[in-house]
Amino acid sequence: MQFNDLVSSISPETFERLIQAVELGKWPDGAKLTEQQREHCIQLVMAYQAKYRPSEEAFRIGSDGQLVTRTKRAMKADIKGEQTIASFPLNNNQEASS
């Protein structure tokens, strides 16, 4: 299987599990990731994000696989034009503390 085919075959649920595995350093069953598994998971996460979850973050991987960076001037211009810089959904298990 080619790498692009592998990335295309990843479901959103599998993508979330890969992110969790990289963050925690272990699989959902508790088995620890080897260094090679961790590296491969990171590559898959980056490729999936570039292809299926485009972002406007300052430093990201583009859909062509290249590192995309934005200048400080461009980021400041975007911030001045927006009222909200970022919003993050609350965890369903937590109440808003406002």
LUMKESE-16369 format. One record per residue (C-alpha): residue in one letter; x, y, z; residue number from 1. Coordinates in steps of 0.05 Angstrom, whole numbers. Example, Ala and Ser with C-alpha at 12.3 -4.5 7.8 and 13.67 -1.06 7.14 Angstrom:
2
<site><res>A</res><c1>246</c1><c2>-90</c2><c3>156</c3><n>1</n></site>
<site><res>S</res><c1>273</c1><c2>-21</c2><c3>143</c3><n>2</n></site>
This chain:
98
<site><res>M</res><c1>0</c1><c2>0</c2><c3>0</c3><n>1</n></site>
<site><res>Q</res><c1>26</c1><c2>69</c2><c3>-18</c3><n>2</n></site>
<site><res>F</res><c1>31</c1><c2>123</c2><c3>36</c3><n>3</n></site>
<site><res>N</res><c1>-23</c1><c2>167</c2><c3>4</c3><n>4</n></site>
<site><res>D</res><c1>-70</c1><c2>107</c2><c3>0</c3><n>5</n></site>
<site><res>L</res><c1>-57</c1><c2>93</c2><c3>74</c3><n>6</n></site>
<site><res>V</res><c1>-73</c1><c2>165</c2><c3>92</c3><n>7</n></site>
<site><res>S</res><c1>-136</c1><c2>163</c2><c3>50</c3><n>8</n></site>
<site><res>S</res><c1>-159</c1><c2>100</c2><c3>85</c3><n>9</n></site>
<site><res>I</res><c1>-156</c1><c2>131</c2><c3>155</c3><n>10</n></site>
<site><res>S</res><c1>-224</c1><c2>143</c2><c3>185</c3><n>11</n></site>
<site><res>P</res><c1>-237</c1><c2>204</c2><c3>231</c3><n>12</n></site>
<site><res>E</res><c1>-241</c1><c2>156</c2><c3>290</c3><n>13</n></site>
<site><res>T</res><c1>-174</c1><c2>125</c2><c3>273</c3><n>14</n></site>
<site><res>F</res><c1>-144</c1><c2>194</c2><c3>265</c3><n>15</n></site>
<site><res>E</res><c1>-167</c1><c2>213</c2><c3>336</c3><n>16</n></site>
<site><res>R</res><c1>-137</c1><c2>148</c2><c3>363</c3><n>17</n></site>
<site><res>L</res><c1>-71</c1><c2>163</c2><c3>329</c3><n>18</n></site>
<site><res>I</res><c1>-70</c1><c2>233</c2><c3>360</c3><n>19</n></site>
<site><res>Q</res><c1>-85</c1><c2>203</c2><c3>428</c3><n>20</n></site>
<site><res>A</res><c1>-31</c1><c2>151</c2><c3>420</c3><n>21</n></site>
<site><res>V</res><c1>21</c1><c2>204</c2><c3>403</c3><n>22</n></site>
<site><res>E</res><c1>-1</c1><c2>249</c2><c3>460</c3><n>23</n></site>
<site><res>L</res><c1>-2</c1><c2>194</c2><c3>513</c3><n>24</n></site>
<site><res>G</res><c1>54</c1><c2>150</c2><c3>485</c3><n>25</n></site>
<site><res>K</res><c1>10</c1><c2>88</c2><c3>488</c3><n>26</n></site>
<site><res>W</res><c1>-45</c1><c2>53</c2><c3>449</c3><n>27</n></site>
<site><res>P</res><c1>-117</c1><c2>53</c2><c3>474</c3><n>28</n></site>
<site><res>D</res><c1>-105</c1><c2>-17</c2><c3>504</c3><n>29</n></site>
<site><res>G</res><c1>-48</c1><c2>12</c2><c3>546</c3><n>30</n></site>
<site><res>A</res><c1>11</c1><c2>-18</c2><c3>506</c3><n>31</n></site>
<site><res>K</res><c1>68</c1><c2>31</c2><c3>501</c3><n>32</n></site>
<site><res>L</res><c1>86</c1><c2>57</c2><c3>432</c3><n>33</n></site>
<site><res>T</res><c1>156</c1><c2>41</c2><c3>407</c3><n>34</n></site>
<site><res>E</res><c1>197</c1><c2>100</c2><c3>381</c3><n>35</n></site>
<site><res>Q</res><c1>185</c1><c2>76</c2><c3>310</c3><n>36</n></site>
<site><res>Q</res><c1>110</c1><c2>70</c2><c3>321</c3><n>37</n></site>
<site><res>R</res><c1>109</c1><c2>140</c2><c3>350</c3><n>38</n></site>
<site><res>E</res><c1>147</c1><c2>169</c2><c3>290</c3><n>39</n></site>
<site><res>H</res><c1>100</c1><c2>134</c2><c3>241</c3><n>40</n></site>
<site><res>C</res><c1>38</c1><c2>158</c2><c3>279</c3><n>41</n></site>
<site><res>I</res><c1>64</c1><c2>229</c2><c3>277</c3><n>42</n></site>
<site><res>Q</res><c1>75</c1><c2>225</c2><c3>202</c3><n>43</n></site>
<site><res>L</res><c1>5</c1><c2>197</c2><c3>191</c3><n>44</n></site>
<site><res>V</res><c1>-26</c1><c2>251</c2><c3>235</c3><n>45</n></site>
<site><res>M</res><c1>11</c1><c2>306</c2><c3>198</c3><n>46</n></site>
<site><res>A</res><c1>-7</c1><c2>278</c2><c3>130</c3><n>47</n></site>
<site><res>Y</res><c1>-81</c1><c2>268</c2><c3>149</c3><n>48</n></site>
<site><res>Q</res><c1>-86</c1><c2>339</c2><c3>177</c3><n>49</n></site>
<site><res>A</res><c1>-54</c1><c2>368</c2><c3>115</c3><n>50</n></site>
<site><res>K</res><c1>-103</c1><c2>331</c2><c3>69</c3><n>51</n></site>
<site><res>Y</res><c1>-168</c1><c2>330</c2><c3>108</c3><n>52</n></site>
<site><res>R</res><c1>-164</c1><c2>383</c2><c3>162</c3><n>53</n></site>
<site><res>P</res><c1>-134</c1><c2>446</c2><c3>131</c3><n>54</n></site>
<site><res>S</res><c1>-114</c1><c2>499</c2><c3>181</c3><n>55</n></site>
<site><res>E</res><c1>-94</c1><c2>572</c2><c3>181</c3><n>56</n></site>
<site><res>E</res><c1>-44</c1><c2>563</c2><c3>237</c3><n>57</n></site>
<site><res>A</res><c1>22</c1><c2>600</c2><c3>230</c3><n>58</n></site>
<site><res>F</res><c1>64</c1><c2>536</c2><c3>224</c3><n>59</n></site>
<site><res>R</res><c1>32</c1><c2>476</c2><c3>191</c3><n>60</n></site>
<site><res>I</res><c1>41</c1><c2>423</c2><c3>138</c3><n>61</n></site>
<site><res>G</res><c1>8</c1><c2>442</c2><c3>72</c3><n>62</n></site>
<site><res>S</res><c1>-30</c1><c2>394</c2><c3>28</c3><n>63</n></site>
<site><res>D</res><c1>32</c1><c2>387</c2><c3>-15</c3><n>64</n></site>
<site><res>G</res><c1>71</c1><c2>361</c2><c3>46</c3><n>65</n></site>
<site><res>Q</res><c1>113</c1><c2>424</c2><c3>53</c3><n>66</n></site>
<site><res>L</res><c1>120</c1><c2>466</c2><c3>116</c3><n>67</n></site>
<site><res>V</res><c1>77</c1><c2>529</c2><c3>111</c3><n>68</n></site>
<site><res>T</res><c1>96</c1><c2>590</c2><c3>152</c3><n>69</n></site>
<site><res>R</res><c1>65</c1><c2>658</c2><c3>157</c3><n>70</n></site>
<site><res>T</res><c1>100</c1><c2>723</c2><c3>169</c3><n>71</n></site>
<site><res>K</res><c1>91</c1><c2>761</c2><c3>234</c3><n>72</n></site>
<site><res>R</res><c1>62</c1><c2>819</c2><c3>194</c3><n>73</n></site>
<site><res>A</res><c1>9</c1><c2>774</c2><c3>162</c3><n>74</n></site>
<site><res>M</res><c1>-10</c1><c2>745</c2><c3>230</c3><n>75</n></site>
<site><res>K</res><c1>-17</c1><c2>814</c2><c3>261</c3><n>76</n></site>
<site><res>A</res><c1>-61</c1><c2>837</c2><c3>203</c3><n>77</n></site>
<site><res>D</res><c1>-107</c1><c2>777</c2><c3>213</c3><n>78</n></site>
<site><res>I</res><c1>-112</c1><c2>791</c2><c3>287</c3><n>79</n></site>
<site><res>K</res><c1>-130</c1><c2>864</c2><c3>276</c3><n>80</n></site>
<site><res>G</res><c1>-185</c1><c2>843</c2><c3>228</c3><n>81</n></site>
<site><res>E</res><c1>-216</c1><c2>792</c2><c3>275</c3><n>82</n></site>
<site><res>Q</res><c1>-253</c1><c2>803</c2><c3>340</c3><n>83</n></site>
<site><res>T</res><c1>-242</c1><c2>733</c2><c3>366</c3><n>84</n></site>
<site><res>I</res><c1>-172</c1><c2>703</c2><c3>360</c3><n>85</n></site>
<site><res>A</res><c1>-190</c1><c2>632</c2><c3>377</c3><n>86</n></site>
<site><res>S</res><c1>-247</c1><c2>592</c2><c3>407</c3><n>87</n></site>
<site><res>F</res><c1>-243</c1><c2>523</c2><c3>435</c3><n>88</n></site>
<site><res>P</res><c1>-302</c1><c2>476</c2><c3>448</c3><n>89</n></site>
<site><res>L</res><c1>-314</c1><c2>457</c2><c3>519</c3><n>90</n></site>
<site><res>N</res><c1>-306</c1><c2>385</c2><c3>539</c3><n>91</n></site>
<site><res>N</res><c1>-376</c1><c2>354</c2><c3>544</c3><n>92</n></site>
<site><res>N</res><c1>-360</c1><c2>329</c2><c3>614</c3><n>93</n></site>
<site><res>Q</res><c1>-343</c1><c2>398</c2><c3>641</c3><n>94</n></site>
<site><res>E</res><c1>-388</c1><c2>456</c2><c3>656</c3><n>95</n></site>
<site><res>A</res><c1>-370</c1><c2>526</c2><c3>634</c3><n>96</n></site>
<site><res>S</res><c1>-340</c1><c2>564</c2><c3>692</c3><n>97</n></site>
<site><res>S</res><c1>-365</c1><c2>633</c2><c3>674</c3><n>98</n></site>
